[in-house]
Amino acid sequence: MTRSTLVQPGGAFTATDAIPEIANLLASVYCACEQELRHHVATLACELFRRVDIDGESLAAAARALDLEARDAEAILAIIRRDLAAAVAGCLCTGRDG
């Protein structure tokens, strides 16, 4: 296996020269899969919430079923509970009629 050396006109290509290109590449990859990732995470969080807070399944059992570490499931559940509480409070504070 050979290593290639990158050369740019006027001299050697250093790691700092590559940073903007690497950042752009990573941003492109991130943007391409961000929507799919958000959907997956939201689906997982809602499923966890349904299992634990609606169906009464234990957090440990729900975490195992969803292939999550217990502490990750606990954190996800705390976030979704907080977001749900904020949404309900927001609706109550605006005084919207249904």
Secondary structure, 3 states (H helix, E strand, C coil): CCCCCCEECCEECCHHHHHHHHHHHHHHHHHHHHHHHHHHHHHHHHHHHHHHHHCCCCHHHHHHHCCCCHHHHHHHHHHHHHHHHHHHHHHHHHCCCC
